[in-house]
């Protein structure tokens, strides 16, 4: 009879799935360290040109991606906090239950670290600190941060993973 740990269930299987938490913790740490540095060294709306297409800025985003819903009277803070916490719980569950799909788990870990990073900002400040500003010919991409990068790269990897063929487990 196969060992329960080999089936991805039980404590051994949960530990194996949660080994991806190191990556989520790395994304979270990089996100919070860089945001702390920006808060300590820059005033709101400051911009430091780095190259002809990139600035460091300090921006506060009360909305979601691309400042979606930022102009709302404040209800979005709790809404985005709840979405981030629920997404984190679902990702933790998926990481515990998934094995044999390292790209899928890698992507989920990137998203988890980013989601928690932005949840921390919303809980602590009521907004997300953004500081990466890419621009071209006077057109600026909305400012973003390390957490947003983790979420975006993770989402792209999830799409890529979903398009790949996966072996079906034999019964």
C-alpha positions in Angstrom: 0.0 0.0 0.0 1.4 3.4 -0.9 2.5 5.7 1.8 0.1 8.6 2.5 3.0 11.1 2.1 3.4 10.0 -1.5 -0.2 10.8 -2.2 0.2 14.5 -1.4 -2.2 14.2 1.6 -1.4 14.2 5.3 1.3 16.1 7.0 4.2 15.0 4.7 2.2 16.0 1.6 1.3 19.3 3.1 4.9 20.1 4.0 6.0 19.2 0.5 3.4 21.6 -1.0 4.2 24.4 1.4 7.9 24.3 0.6 7.0 26.9 -2.0 6.4 29.4 0.8 10.1 30.4 0.8 9.5 32.0 -2.6 6.4 33.8 -1.3 8.4 35.0 1.7 11.2 36.3 -0.6 8.7 38.3 -2.7 7.1 39.6 0.5 10.4 40.6 2.0 11.7 42.3 -1.1 8.4 44.1 -1.5 8.3 45.4 2.1 12.0 46.4 2.2 11.7 48.4 -1.0 8.5 50.1 0.1 10.1 50.9 3.5 13.1 52.5 1.7 10.8 54.6 -0.5 8.7 55.8 2.5 11.9 56.7 4.4 13.6 58.6 1.6 11.0 60.1 -0.6 8.0 62.4 -0.1 4.7 61.7 -1.8 4.9 62.5 -5.6 8.7 62.8 -5.5 10.4 61.4 -8.7 14.0 60.4 -9.2 15.0 59.9 -12.8 17.1 56.8 -13.2 17.2 56.3 -17.0 15.4 57.9 -20.0 12.5 55.5 -19.5 12.5 54.8 -15.8 11.9 56.8 -12.6 11.6 56.0 -9.0 8.5 57.7 -7.6 6.4 57.7 -4.5 2.8 57.1 -5.2 -0.1 55.9 -3.0 -2.7 53.7 -4.7 -6.0 53.3 -2.8 -7.5 51.3 -5.7 -6.5 48.1 -7.4 -4.4 47.6 -10.5 -4.0 50.7 -12.6 -5.8 52.6 -9.8 -9.1 51.0 -10.5 -11.7 52.2 -8.0 -9.2 54.7 -6.4 -11.7 57.5 -6.7 -14.2 55.7 -4.5 -15.0 57.1 -1.0 -13.1 54.4 1.0 -15.1 51.2 0.9 -12.6 49.7 -1.5 -9.9 49.4 1.3 -11.9 46.7 3.1 -12.9 45.1 -0.2 -9.4 44.8 -1.4 -8.2 43.6 2.0 -10.8 40.9 1.9 -10.0 39.9 -1.6 -6.3 39.7 -0.8 -6.9 37.6 2.3 -9.3 35.2 0.5 -6.9 34.8 -2.4 -4.1 34.1 0.0 -6.1 31.4 1.7 -7.1 29.8 -1.6 -3.5 29.8 -2.8 -2.3 28.2 0.5 -4.9 25.5 0.0 -3.8 24.9 -3.6 -0.2 24.8 -2.6 -1.0 22.1 0.0 -3.0 20.0 -2.5 -0.8 20.4 -5.6 2.2 18.2 -6.4 4.0 17.4 -9.6 3.4 20.8 -11.1 6.4 23.0 -10.1 5.5 25.8 -12.5 2.0 26.1 -11.1 3.3 26.1 -7.6 6.1 28.7 -8.5 3.4 30.9 -10.0 1.1 30.6 -7.0 4.0 31.4 -4.6 4.8 34.6 -6.6 1.1 35.7 -6.4 0.9 34.8 -2.7 3.9 36.9 -1.8 2.6 39.8 -3.8 -0.9 39.6 -2.4 0.3 39.5 1.2 2.6 42.5 0.5 -0.2 44.6 -0.8 -2.6 43.4 2.0 0.0 44.6 4.6 0.1 48.1 2.9 -3.7 48.4 2.9 -4.0 47.3 6.5 -1.2 49.6 7.7 -1.7 52.7 5.5 -5.0 52.4 3.7 -3.2 52.4 0.4 -0.5 50.5 -1.5 2.9 52.2 -1.9 4.0 52.2 -5.6 7.4 53.4 -6.8 8.4 51.9 -10.2 7.6 54.3 -13.0 8.3 53.3 -16.6 7.6 55.8 -19.3 8.1 56.4 -23.0 7.6 59.6 -25.1 5.8 61.3 -22.2 3.5 58.4 -21.6 3.8 56.8 -18.2 2.8 53.2 -17.3 0.9 53.3 -14.0 3.4 53.1 -11.1 3.7 49.7 -9.5 5.8 47.8 -6.9 7.5 44.5 -6.2 4.3 42.9 -5.0 2.5 43.9 -8.2 5.4 42.4 -10.2 5.1 39.1 -8.4 1.4 39.0 -9.0 1.7 39.8 -12.7 4.5 37.4 -13.4 2.7 34.7 -11.4 -0.5 35.3 -13.3 1.4 35.1 -16.6 3.0 31.8 -15.5 -0.4 30.4 -14.5 -1.7 31.1 -18.0 1.4 29.5 -19.5 1.0 26.5 -17.3 -2.7 26.1 -18.2 -1.7 26.0 -21.9 0.8 23.2 -21.4 -0.2 19.5 -21.5 -0.1 17.8 -18.2 0.0 14.1 -17.7 -3.1 12.7 -16.1 -2.5 10.6 -13.0 -3.1 6.9 -13.6 -5.8 5.2 -11.5 
